[in-house]
Each structure stands twice: as C-alpha cells, then as structure tokens.
C-alpha cells in the first residue's frame, strides 16, 4: 500500500455467480497508484472473473466500486475505459473482421495529433504513426496493420491487444497470463509493468508463474473458490508460503469441488453465452460510434459530395468491410448510380462507374425499387446478387435503403469477403445509420437548391436595379423639358406666342409644373435607390461643415413651408465640429427628414437640432405630428412603406425617403433610428462620426 496516496480503485464485497456456481464472493481489493499487484490461485479460484469485473466485461451481482473516492459503475467495458482501466485477456476475444489498426483505436480517444479527430474522420497516416510508435515503445516486432486480424499469429494478436490497451497510457492495466505466446518478449513486458508503476499507474497481474509474480509485484493477493484468503507484501513473504496457501485451500475445497463439477457443463454453457454477448456488445459499440460520427458529419457538412466521401470512409474505418458504397437514384428514377465508395479491392470502382437499373439489376436495384433492406450472408445462394468485376472477393452483402418517408433516395451497399459476416441484429442498427445518412443527403440537396435560388434572386434583383436606373435616366430627360417649358410659359407674365395667357390656363400650367417636379423627385428617389442597390452610387467623402449643411437644408424647407401655421426651429451650436461624409448626400438626408416631418405635421412645431455625443455628432428632427405606433416603427425604414394603408392614402408619397436616408447614412459610417409616441410626435435621429 502507498502511504502517500489514497486508493485509485476500491472493490468492496464483490460477488458473482454463474448459474449455481459462486465464482466470486465478498472480495475486497484496494489498488493504489504506483504499485503492481499479483493475483494468484488455483484453477476456478475467481482470478479471471475478478479481472472481468474490474474491466467492465461483467457486472457484479453484489458489491460496488470506488474510483478516486467516488462510487462508480464499471460495466460495460467502455465505462471502465473512461477511467483509464484497460485489459489484456488471456483469451483474445477481439473482432476478427477488423484490421489491427482499426482495433487498436476502436473506442479510443483519437490522438491529439490527428487534426480531423472532431469530424469523426480518422487521418489514417497519423494513426498508423501512433500505432507504430507504440509498437516500438513496447519493443514488439512490427507487422502490417491493414490485414484482417484472423490472418495474424497468436503472438501478433496478443501484441495488438497490448497496443490497444497501452496506447493511451492507462491508469490501471489488467494482465491475464501476459507471457502466454509472448515468452520471447518477457523482459519487455516486465519493463512495461515497471514503467507504468514508475508513472504512478497500477498493474493487476494474473499469472500461474510465481517467478513472474515475485519479479514485479509489490503485493500478492491469493484467491480460492472465489474468496480472498490471503494478502501479502512481496517483500514479507516467500514462494513457499504462497504455494502452501494455495494447496491448503485446494484441500479444504476438495468436497465442494466435486459438487461443483456436476454444474460444470451449465457453467461452461453460460460462459460461452456471456462471451457471445460480450462480442455482440463490442460490435454494437462500434456500430453506435459510427452512427454518432455520421450524425456529426450530417450536421457539419452541407456539400453532398463531401458528405458521401466522409461517410464511406467512416464506415470503412469503423467496420473494415471489403466494400462500402453509396448509390443514389438519378433524376429519371431509372438508375441507381454509385456516387462514393471505399474498398479493400485492388480495383476500387470510381464514382459514376457503376449504374444499375432500378428494380432490374442486382440486390441494389431491388432495394432501390422496393425501399427494403436485403441480407445475403452467402451471395452465391442469392439469385438477386449481381457480381461486379471490380469486387471479385465479395462473399456477403447487405443493402439498406436511403429513405425519406416513402421516397427512396438511394442505397447503402455493404459487402464483406467473409461468409456470414452480418447478423440479423445488425440490420436495424445499420438501417438507423442509413436513415440518418438519407436525412443528411436531403438537407444537403435542400441547401444547394436554396443557394441556387438565392443566387437567382440576387441576379434578378440586380437586373431590376439596373433597369430602374436606366429607366430613371431615360424618364428624367423628357420630364425636365416639360418642367422647363412650363416654367418658361409661367415666367411670361404678359404674352406667350403673341397671345396673353388666360388666368385659368395659368392655374393649369402651375399644376403641370408642380406635378412634373413631384414626379421628378420620385424618379430621383428611384434612381438613388437603384444606384445604391446596384452598388453604383459614388460618394464624395471629405471633411464637411455640418453647420452649413444644416443651415442650407433649414432654409430650403423654410421656403417650402411658407404660409403654413407650423413653427420651424433650429437648435444647434454654430461651432459644431467638422464631420467626414458627402456634403450633398448629408444635405439630402436632412432635407428628407425635414420634408417627412413637414408632410405629417399639421400643427405645432418642427425642430432641427444637433449635439456632440461620444465622439459623434447626432442630428435630430423633432415634430409634433401624429406619432408612429410601435408595431410600425420596425418597418418605417423599409422601401415603399410609410405605415399602414390609411396613412399612405392620406399623405401620399412612395415611401422611399426614409429607406434612402438610412442607406445613405450607413454608407457614410453612421446609423439612423426613430423614437416616437402616438399623439405626441416623433424624433428621427442619425449620427455621423
């Protein structure tokens, strides 16, 4: 025990039964940082069961665990792995359909040096480097990491299991007879245990060889018939004492052992079933991890081609299939076309290389037509299977529809070079993954369609602005002639074309002139707006005397309001600072705001004011008009909006003045806003830096 550290892991009163046999009963065990614990006992003493409980491979029938002082559950095994607990079992139950590289990193935290780890997309080259580095650190001979695990020797498979367990520096390493098949690497395995202890990690070593135990262990725990019968510090005991403890427990248990033998076959059957369930859980964990990674890609990738490429790579890396392909039904609905694939075949098919008639060719065509999945664990026995020259080694195939409601977008095609590679339980899990992929494809297609529609709308809007700009120019020329000639006729106070102008005609000419000027003002507004939208409005930015601009606008509106019973006021200092802007456009903004106030104010006053606030000049136009309801203030600066329909009919106008003013102010680096109270009036303000 370590006097300076609390236990890393505490097992309290652990018990486990297999059928009628008690494999472990009320076992307590404290594991401290920086120590190696040896577990010894005769056959069926509970050593392997204890390791499986601590590694999360089994759940205890009773008892519990503490990690770092906090009560936790360690099963299933991925929970134990989260606490840094890794195991190398004596029986190497690893997924034979995987490659060494994919097994090493299955369920692991992806190495920090892999730049694409958060996208769920493994950088194989980086992972290969990490794995090779761990082989070298452990002193194991390197071999190809991309072949199936079932092609490896027992020693090589154990090396893979060691690398899987140690690559992320476990806090607790559980070893069940680690020297089996690796006798030539004994010194290196011993050094590994000592290195973990030196880094304040812990090792739990199960071995029948007491020489190995005494060489590295700090403490020895003796188990017998599922109970802990002794615990010794290695320095305070001997091999002879440990042997006496083991043999004594065997003699005491001889009669119960005979009784337990009658239950042997039942225990064995349950152990085999448990082993099968463990493998199934491991397979499900990999499937769910792939599902999560595809879902993550679906939310982060909106380009369909990139989405399909990443999806097949994720599936291929997680499951190690012979071939993974995604087929999409073309626009005609007649063909399923290969769009992305990943394969271990030497002749990997390219995108668009394979085209299968829907409902006619192969399992894929059948799936695209019916919207149903189909499993062939021996393709030679399935009449629908269509051999593909680029995939000569296919032995099993599973096709899954990519569906949105009743619509089939395509097919996810999974092929293995092993017979019986898929189980019936795989189908619903993988179909869920296919459904997630179908939603992602639909979203990517909708995003692309929205982008195209937006681009078309922008192009149409630009064409409209250019048209309005051109038409405004064309309309101004004849209209200016009409206004000019009308004004010339009005300026002739006595005769025109040798005839006096009758009074009733003067009234008509005045109406023509005013209507023409009003129409010209509207055309100018439309021209300004179209130039702004088309990005053609040129500002002459310079230092502007704001007082001069305000005075000019004030005098202009003063002349236009002659004869009205409205008081027009000024409230600004003569020494206002200079501002940066366009002199003409600033005057246009002020005049627009004053004209707007004059139009809507029937009595009271209109005040033009300006103050310096926080390094900016704020110009305000205050009126005593009807005010603007709160729900109308959010649209008052929209084009062609003056408020409700009744307001537009009563006061007239196009509703462009405030919109143009807003855009002119913003083009000069400022902002404009309104404050209003119904029945009191409104204040329009804008600031210029």
C-alpha positions in Angstrom: 0.0 0.0 0.0 1.1 3.6 -0.7 1.1 5.8 2.4 1.1 9.0 0.4 -1.8 8.3 -2.0 -5.4 7.3 -1.5 -6.5 4.2 -3.5 -7.1 4.7 -7.2 -9.7 1.9 -7.2 -11.5 0.2 -4.4 -13.6 -3.0 -4.9 -16.0 -3.6 -2.0 -17.6 -7.0 -1.3 -17.7 -8.1 -5.0 -19.7 -11.3 -5.7 -20.6 -13.1 -8.9 -22.5 -16.3 -9.7 -22.7 -18.3 -12.9 -25.9 -20.4 -12.6 -25.5 -22.3 -9.4 -21.8 -21.7 -9.1 -20.4 -18.9 -7.0 -17.4 -17.6 -9.0 -16.6 -14.7 -6.6 -17.8 -13.9 -3.0 -17.4 -10.8 -0.9 -13.9 -9.9 -2.3 -12.4 -6.6 -1.2 -9.4 -5.1 -3.0 -7.7 -1.7 -2.9 -5.4 -0.7 -5.8 -3.1 2.2 -5.1 -1.2 4.4 -7.7 2.3 3.2 -8.4 2.0 -0.4 -7.5 1.9 -3.9 -9.1 -0.5 -6.4 -7.6 -0.1 -10.1 -8.3 -3.3 -12.3 -8.2 -2.7 -16.0 -7.7 -4.8 -19.1 -7.0 -5.7 -22.4 -8.4 -8.0 -23.1 -11.3 -11.5 -21.7 -10.8 -10.3 -19.5 -7.9 -12.0 -16.5 -9.5 -9.0 -14.7 -10.9 -10.3 -14.1 -14.4 -13.8 -13.3 -13.0 -12.2 -10.6 -10.8 -10.4 -9.1 -13.9 -13.6 -9.2 -15.9 -15.5 -7.3 -13.2 -12.8 -4.6 -12.9 -12.5 -4.2 -16.6 -16.3 -3.8 -17.0 -16.7 -7.0 -19.0 -19.1 -8.3 -16.3 -21.4 -6.6 -13.7 -21.1 -7.8 -10.1 -24.2 -9.5 -8.6 -23.4 -7.5 -5.5 -20.7 -5.2 -4.3 -19.5 -1.9 -5.8 -16.5 0.1 -6.9 -15.0 3.4 -6.0 -12.6 5.3 -8.3 -10.8 8.2 -6.8 -13.1 8.1 -3.8 -16.3 8.3 -6.0 -18.7 5.3 -6.3 -19.0 4.3 -9.9 -20.2 1.6 -12.3 -17.5 0.0 -14.5 -19.7 -2.1 -16.8 -20.0 -2.2 -19.7 -16.3 -2.1 -20.6 -16.3 1.4 -22.2 -17.2 2.8 -18.8 -14.1 1.3 -17.3 -12.0 2.5 -20.2 -13.2 6.1 -19.4 -11.5 5.8 -16.1 -8.3 4.6 -17.7 -8.8 0.9 -17.0 -7.6 -1.3 -19.8 -7.3 -5.1 -20.0 -5.3 -7.8 -21.9 -7.2 -11.0 -21.5 -5.7 -14.5 -21.7 -8.4 -15.5 -24.3 -8.0 -13.0 -27.1 -11.7 -12.2 -27.9 -11.1 -9.5 -30.5 -13.2 -8.7 -33.5 -11.6 -10.8 -36.3 -13.3 -8.9 -39.1 -11.3 -5.8 -38.1 -7.8 -4.8 -39.1 -5.2 -4.4 -36.4 -5.2 -0.6 -36.9 -8.9 -0.2 -36.6 -9.0 -2.5 -33.5 -6.2 -0.6 -31.8 -8.1 2.7 -32.0 -11.7 1.2 -31.6 -13.3 3.0 -28.7 -10.2 5.1 -28.0 -9.7 8.8 -27.6 -8.3 9.8 -31.1 -4.7 11.0 -30.7 -4.5 14.8 -30.3 -2.1 15.0 -33.2 -4.9 13.9 -35.6 -6.2 17.2 -36.9 -9.6 15.8 -38.1 -10.5 13.9 -34.9 -13.5 16.1 -34.1 -15.1 15.5 -37.6 -15.1 11.7 -37.0 -12.7 11.3 -39.8 -9.6 9.4 -38.9 -6.3 10.5 -40.5 -5.0 7.0 -41.3 -1.5 8.1 -41.8 -1.4 9.8 -38.4 -3.0 6.8 -36.6 -0.5 4.5 -38.3 2.3 6.6 -37.0 0.8 6.5 -33.5 0.4 2.7 -33.6 3.9 2.1 -34.9 5.3 4.3 -32.2 3.6 2.3 -29.6 4.9 -1.0 -31.1 8.4 0.5 -31.0 7.9 1.7 -27.4 6.8 -1.7 -26.2 9.6 -3.4 -28.1 7.3 -5.5 -30.3 8.2 -6.5 -33.8 6.2 -4.5 -36.3 4.0 -6.2 -39.0 1.4 -4.9 -41.5 -1.6 -3.3 -39.7 -4.0 -3.3 -42.6 -4.6 -7.1 -42.9 -7.5 -8.9 -41.2 -6.9 -10.0 -37.6 -7.7 -13.6 -38.4 -4.6 -13.7 -40.6 -2.3 -13.0 -37.7 -0.5 -15.4 -35.5 -1.5 -15.8 -31.8 1.6 -13.8 -30.8 0.8 -11.0 -33.2 -2.8 -10.9 -32.0 -1.6 -10.5 -28.4 0.7 -7.7 -29.4 -2.3 -5.9 -31.0 -4.2 -6.4 -27.7 -1.3 -5.0 -25.7 -1.0 -1.9 -28.0 -4.8 -1.3 -27.8 -4.6 -1.4 -24.0 -1.5 0.8 -23.6 -1.6 3.4 -26.4 -3.4 6.0 -24.2 -1.3 5.4 -21.0 -3.8 3.5 -18.8 -4.1 4.3 -15.1 -4.7 0.6 -14.4 -3.6 -2.2 -16.7 -5.1 -5.6 -16.1 -3.0 -8.5 -17.4 -4.2 -12.1 -17.6 -1.3 -14.5 -18.2 0.5 -11.9 -20.3 3.5 -14.1 -21.1 1.4 -16.7 -23.0 2.6 -16.8 -26.6 5.0 -13.9 -25.8 7.7 -15.7 -23.9 10.4 -14.1 -26.0 9.1 -10.7 -25.1 9.0 -11.3 -21.3 11.7 -8.8 -20.4 9.9 -6.1 -22.4 6.5 -6.9 -20.8 8.2 -6.7 -17.3 9.7 -3.3 -18.3 6.2 -2.2 -19.4 4.8 -3.0 -15.9 7.7 -1.3 -14.1 7.3 1.8 -16.4 3.6 2.0 -15.6 4.4 1.8 -11.9 7.0 4.5 -12.2 4.4 6.8 -13.8 2.1 6.2 -10.8 0.0 3.9 -12.7 -1.1 0.5 -11.4 -0.9 -3.1 -12.7 -3.1 -6.1 -11.8 -1.2 -9.2 -12.9 -2.8 -12.7 -13.0 -0.2 -15.4 -13.5 0.3 -19.1 -12.6 4.1 -18.5 -12.7 5.2 -17.3 -9.2 8.6 -16.3 -10.6 6.9 -13.7 -12.7 4.8 -12.5 -9.8 7.7 -12.2 -7.4 9.8 -10.4 -10.0 7.5 -7.4 -10.4 4.6 -7.5 -7.8 4.6 -5.3 -4.7 1.6 -7.2 -3.2 0.2 -10.7 -3.7 -3.5 -11.5 -3.3 -4.4 -15.2 -3.0 -7.9 -16.3 -4.2 -9.5 -19.6 -3.6 -13.0 -20.7 -4.5 -13.9 -17.1 -5.3 -12.8 -15.7 -2.0 -9.7 -13.7 -1.0 -8.0 -15.9 1.6 -4.7 -14.0 2.0 -2.8 -10.8 1.1 0.9 -10.5 1.5 3.6 -7.9 0.7 6.0 -9.5 -1.6 9.0 -8.4 0.5 7.5 -10.1 3.6 6.6 -13.5 2.1 8.1 -16.3 0.0 7.1 -18.5 -2.8 6.8 -21.4 -0.4 4.3 -19.7 1.8 2.2 -18.7 -1.3 2.3 -22.3 -2.5 1.2 -23.6 0.9 -1.7 -21.1 0.9 -2.9 -22.3 -2.5 -2.5 -26.0 -1.8 -4.2 -25.7 1.6 -7.2 -24.0 0.1 -7.4 -26.8 -2.5 -7.5 -29.5 0.1 -10.2 -27.6 2.1 -12.3 -27.3 -1.1 -12.0 -30.8 -2.3 -15.5 -31.9 -1.4 -17.2 -28.7 -2.6 -15.2 -29.0 -5.8 -16.7 -32.4 -6.5 -20.2 -30.9 -6.0 -19.3 -28.0 -8.3 -18.1 -30.4 -11.0 -21.7 -31.5 -11.6 -22.5 -28.0 -12.7 -19.5 -27.7 -15.0 -21.4 -28.0 -18.3 -24.0 -25.5 -17.2 -21.3 -23.0 -16.2 -19.5 -23.6 -19.4 -22.7 -23.0 -21.4 -23.3 -19.8 -19.6 -19.7 -18.6 -20.0 -19.9 -19.2 -23.7 -23.2 -17.3 -23.9 -21.6 -14.5 -21.9 -18.7 -14.4 -24.3 -21.0 -14.2 -27.2 -22.9 -11.4 -25.6 -19.7 -9.5 -24.9 -18.7 -9.8 -28.6 -22.2 -8.6 -29.6 -21.9 -5.6 -27.2 -18.5 -4.8 -28.6 -19.9 -4.9 -32.1 -22.8 -2.7 -31.2 -20.5 -0.2 -29.6 -18.6 0.1 -32.8 -21.8 0.5 -34.8 -23.2 3.2 -32.5 -19.9 5.1 -32.6 -20.1 5.1 -36.4 -23.7 6.2 -36.2 -22.7 9.1 -34.0 -19.8 10.1 -36.3 -22.1 10.0 -39.4 -24.6 12.2 -37.4 -21.9 14.6 -36.6 -20.9 14.9 -40.3 -24.5 15.3 -41.2 -24.8 18.4 -39.0 -21.5 20.0 -40.1 -21.2 19.2 -43.8 -23.7 20.7 -46.3 -21.8 19.7 -49.5 -23.4 16.4 -50.7 -20.3 15.0 -52.4 -18.0 15.7 -49.4 -20.7 14.2 -47.1 -20.8 11.0 -49.1 -17.0 10.7 -49.2 -16.6 11.2 -45.4 -19.5 8.8 -44.6 -18.0 5.8 -46.6 -14.6 6.5 -45.0 -16.1 6.5 -41.5 -18.0 3.2 -42.2 -14.9 1.6 -43.8 -12.6 2.6 -40.9 -15.0 1.5 -38.2 -16.1 -1.8 -39.6 -13.3 -2.8 -42.1 -15.8 -4.1 -44.7 -14.5 -5.3 -48.0 -16.5 -2.7 -49.8 -18.8 0.3 -48.8 -20.7 2.1 -51.4 -23.4 4.7 -51.6 -25.7 4.6 -54.7 -28.2 7.5 -55.4 -31.2 7.2 -57.7 -30.7 9.5 -60.7 -33.2 12.3 -61.8 -35.0 9.9 -64.1 -35.6 7.4 -61.4 -34.4 4.6 -63.7 -30.8 4.0 -62.4 -29.0 3.7 -59.1 -25.6 5.3 -59.7 -22.5 4.8 -57.5 -21.5 8.2 -56.0 -18.9 7.3 -53.4 -17.1 4.1 -52.3 -14.3 2.7 -50.2 -12.9 -0.7 -50.8 -10.1 -3.1 -50.0 -10.3 -4.4 -53.5 -7.3 -3.7 -55.8 -9.7 -2.2 -58.4 -11.8 0.2 -56.4 -14.8 1.3 -58.5 -14.9 5.0 -59.3 -17.8 7.4 -58.8 -20.5 7.0 -61.6 -18.7 3.9 -62.9 -21.4 1.5 -61.7 -25.0 2.2 -62.9 -27.7 -0.4 -62.0 -31.3 -0.4 -63.4 -33.8 0.2 -60.6 -35.8 -3.0 -60.0 -33.9 -5.0 -62.5 -30.2 -5.3 -61.7 -28.9 -6.9 -58.5 -29.7 -6.5 -54.9 -29.1 -2.8 -55.1 -31.6 -2.3 -57.9 -34.1 -4.4 -56.0 -33.6 -2.3 -52.8 -33.9 1.0 -54.7 -37.2 -0.2 -56.2 -38.8 -1.7 -53.0 -37.3 0.5 -50.3 -36.5 -2.6 -48.3 -33.2 -4.0 -46.9 -31.8 -7.3 -48.1 -29.2 -9.5 -46.5 -27.2 -12.3 -48.3 -24.7 -14.0 -46.0 -23.7 -16.2 -48.9 -24.1 -14.2 -52.2 -23.7 -17.4 -54.2 -27.0 -18.5 -52.9 -28.9 -15.3 -53.6 -30.4 -15.1 -57.1 -30.5 -11.3 -57.0 -26.8 -10.9 -56.4 -25.0 -9.3 -59.4 -21.2 -9.9 -59.5 -19.1 -6.9 -60.1 -15.7 -7.3 -61.8 -14.1 -4.7 -59.6 -15.2 -6.5 -56.5 -14.3 -10.2 -57.1 -14.0 -11.3 -53.5 -17.5 -10.4 -52.3 -18.9 -13.2 -50.2 -21.7 -11.4 -48.1 -23.7 -8.4 -48.9 -26.2 -6.1 -47.1 -28.1 -3.4 -48.9 -30.0 -0.7 -47.0 -32.4 1.8 -48.5 -31.8 5.6 -48.0 -35.4 6.7 -47.4 -37.2 9.9 -46.7 -40.8 8.8 -46.0 -41.8 6.7 -48.9 -39.2 8.2 -51.2 -36.0 6.2 -51.8 -33.0 8.4 -52.4 -30.5 5.6 -52.9 -28.9 2.6 -51.4 -26.1 2.0 -48.8 -24.2 -1.1 -50.0 -22.0 -3.1 -47.6 -20.0 -6.1 -48.7 -17.7 -8.5 -46.9 -15.2 -11.0 -48.2 -16.3 -13.4 -45.3 -19.3 -15.7 -45.3 -21.9 -14.9 -42.7 -20.4 -11.5 -42.0 -23.7 -9.9 -41.0 -26.3 -10.9 -38.4 -30.0 -10.2 -38.3 -29.3 -7.9 -35.3 -27.0 -5.8 -37.5 -29.8 -4.8 -39.9 -31.9 -2.4 -37.6 -28.8 -0.7 -36.3 -27.2 -0.2 -39.7 -30.7 0.8 -41.1 -30.8 3.6 -38.5 -27.4 4.8 -39.7 -28.7 4.7 -43.3 -31.8 6.7 -42.3 -29.5 9.3 -40.7 -27.5 9.5 -43.9 -30.7 9.9 -46.0 -31.7 12.9 -43.9 -28.2 14.4 -44.3 -28.4 13.9 -48.1 -31.8 15.6 -48.3 -30.6 18.5 -46.2 -27.5 19.0 -48.4 -29.7 18.9 -51.5 -32.1 21.5 -50.0 -29.2 23.7 -49.0 -27.8 23.6 -52.6 -31.2 24.4 -54.0 -31.6 27.3 -51.6 -28.2 28.6 -52.6 -29.1 28.5 -56.3 -32.5 30.1 -55.6 -30.8 32.9 -53.6 -28.2 33.4 -56.4 -31.0 33.7 -59.0 -32.9 36.1 -56.7 -29.8 38.3 -56.3 -29.3 38.3 -60.1 -32.9 39.2 -60.6 -32.7 42.0 -58.0 -29.6 43.4 -59.6 -31.3 43.3 -63.1 -34.2 45.1 -61.6 -32.0 47.8 -60.1 -30.1 48.3 -63.4 -33.4 48.5 -65.2 -34.8 51.1 -62.8 -31.6 53.1 -63.0 -31.7 53.1 -66.8 -35.4 53.9 -67.0 -34.9 56.7 -64.4 -32.3 58.3 -66.6 -34.5 57.9 -69.7 -37.5 59.5 -67.9 -35.7 62.4 -66.5 -34.7 63.9 -69.8 -38.2 64.4 -71.3 -39.6 65.3 -67.9 -37.0 68.0 -67.4 -38.0 69.5 -70.8 -41.7 69.5 -69.8 -40.9 71.3 -66.5 -38.6 73.8 -68.2 -41.1 74.7 -70.9 -43.9 75.0 -68.4 -41.8 77.3 -66.2 -40.9 79.4 -69.2 -44.6 79.9 -70.1 -45.3 80.8 -66.5 -42.4 83.3 -66.4 -44.0 85.2 -69.4 -46.3 87.4 -67.4 -48.0 89.2 -70.4 -47.9 87.2 -73.7 -46.7 83.8 -74.9 -46.6 83.0 -78.6 -48.1 86.5 -79.2 -51.2 85.7 -77.1 -51.9 86.7 -73.4 -52.2 83.7 -71.0 -55.7 83.4 -69.6 -55.9 83.0 -65.8 -57.5 79.6 -66.0 -54.6 78.4 -68.2 -52.0 79.7 -65.7 -53.6 77.6 -63.0 -53.4 74.6 -65.3 -49.7 75.3 -66.1 -48.9 75.7 -62.4 -50.5 72.3 -61.8 -48.4 70.8 -64.6 -45.2 72.3 -63.2 -45.9 71.1 -59.7 -46.9 67.6 -60.8 -43.8 67.4 -63.0 -41.5 68.5 -60.1 -43.2 65.9 -57.9 -42.7 63.2 -60.5 -39.1 64.3 -61.0 -38.5 64.0 -57.2 -39.9 60.4 -57.3 -37.8 59.5 -60.2 -34.7 60.9 -58.4 -35.6 58.8 -55.4 -35.9 55.6 -57.5 -32.6 56.5 -59.2 -30.9 56.9 -55.9 -32.3 53.6 -54.6 -31.4 51.6 -57.7 -27.8 53.0 -57.7 -27.4 52.0 -54.1 -28.7 48.5 -54.7 -26.6 48.1 -57.8 -23.5 49.4 -55.9 -23.1 52.2 -58.4 -23.7 55.2 -56.0 -20.4 57.1 -55.7 -19.9 59.1 -52.6 -17.6 62.2 -52.5 -16.3 61.7 -49.0 -14.5 64.6 -47.5 -14.5 66.9 -44.5 -17.9 68.5 -44.2 -19.0 71.7 -42.5 -22.1 70.3 -40.8 -23.5 73.7 -39.7 -23.5 74.8 -43.4 -25.4 71.6 -44.4 -28.0 72.1 -41.6 -28.5 75.8 -42.4 -28.9 75.1 -46.1 -31.5 72.4 -45.5 -33.3 74.5 -42.9 -33.6 77.5 -45.3 -34.8 75.2 -48.1 -37.6 73.7 -46.0 -38.4 77.1 -44.6 -39.2 78.4 -48.1 -41.3 75.3 -48.8 -43.4 75.8 -45.7 -44.2 79.4 -46.3 -47.8 80.2 -45.3 -48.2 77.1 -43.0 -49.0 77.6 -39.3 -46.2 75.4 -38.1 -43.2 76.8 -36.1 -39.9 75.8 -37.6 -37.0 75.9 -35.1 -33.2 75.4 -35.1 -31.3 74.2 -32.0 -27.6 73.6 -32.7 -24.3 75.4 -31.9 -22.5 77.4 -34.6 -19.2 75.7 -33.7 -20.2 72.1 -34.4 -17.2 70.0 -35.3 -16.5 69.0 -38.9 -17.6 65.5 -39.9 -16.5 63.0 -42.5 -19.0 62.4 -45.2 -20.6 63.5 -48.5 -21.8 67.1 -48.4 -24.6 66.6 -51.0 -25.9 63.3 -49.5 -25.9 64.7 -46.0 -28.0 67.6 -47.1 -30.3 65.1 -48.9 -30.7 63.1 -45.6 -31.5 66.2 -43.5 -33.9 67.6 -46.2 -35.7 64.2 -46.4 -36.2 64.1 -42.6 -37.4 67.7 -42.6 -39.7 67.1 -45.6 -41.1 64.0 -43.9 -41.8 65.9 -40.7 -43.5 68.8 -42.6 -45.7 66.3 -44.5 -47.0 64.6 -41.4 -47.2 67.6 -39.0 -50.4 69.7 -39.3 -49.8 71.9 -36.2 -47.2 72.6 -33.6 -43.5 72.7 -34.4 -40.6 71.1 -36.2 -37.1 71.4 -34.6 -33.8 70.7 -36.3 -31.1 70.1 -33.7 -27.6 68.7 -33.4 -25.3 67.7 -30.4 -21.9 66.1 -29.9 -22.1 62.7 -28.1 -19.2 60.3 -27.5 -17.1 61.5 -30.5 -20.1 61.6 -32.9 -22.5 64.3 -34.0 -26.2 63.3 -33.5 -28.6 65.2 -35.7 -32.3 65.2 -34.7 -35.5 66.2 -36.4 -38.4 66.5 -33.9 -42.0 67.0 -34.9 -45.4 67.3 -33.1 -47.1 65.0 -35.7 -49.4 62.1 -35.0 -46.6 59.8 -33.9 -45.8 56.2 -35.1 -47.3 53.1 -33.4 -44.7 50.7 -32.0 -45.6 47.9 -34.5 -45.0 50.3 -37.4 -41.5 51.5 -36.2 -39.8 48.3 -37.2 -40.9 48.7 -40.9 -40.7 52.5 -41.2 -37.3 52.4 -42.9 -38.4 49.6 -45.4 -38.7 50.5 -49.0 -42.2 51.7 -50.2 -43.5 51.6 -46.6 -45.0 54.6 -44.8 -47.0 52.8 -42.2 -50.5 51.4 -42.7 -52.6 51.8 -45.9 -54.7 54.6 -44.4 -51.5 56.7 -43.7 -50.2 56.1 -47.3 -53.6 57.2 -48.8 -53.9 60.3 -46.6 -50.3 61.7 -47.0 -49.2 60.2 -50.3 -45.6 59.6 -51.4 -43.7 56.5 -52.4 -42.2 55.5 -49.0 -38.6 55.7 -50.4 -37.3 58.8 -48.5 -36.6 57.1 -45.2 -35.2 54.0 -46.8 -32.8 56.1 -49.0 -31.8 58.2 -45.9 -31.0 55.1 -43.9 -28.8 53.6 -46.7 -27.0 57.0 -47.3 -26.3 57.3 -43.6 -24.9 53.8 -43.3 -22.8 54.2 -46.4 -21.1 57.1 -44.6 -20.4 55.0 -41.5 -23.4 56.3 -39.4 -26.7 54.9 -38.3 -30.3 56.3 -38.1 -33.2 55.5 -35.8 -36.6 56.8 -34.7 -38.2 57.5 -31.3 -42.0 58.1 -31.3 -45.1 58.3 -29.1 -48.5 58.2 -30.6 -50.4 61.6 -30.2 -47.2 63.4 -29.1 -44.8 63.2 -32.1 -41.7 61.6 -33.5 -37.9 62.2 -33.3 -35.7 60.9 -36.2 -32.0 60.9 -35.3 -28.9 60.0 -37.2 -25.2 60.1 -36.2 -22.1 60.7 -38.3 -18.6 60.0 -37.0 
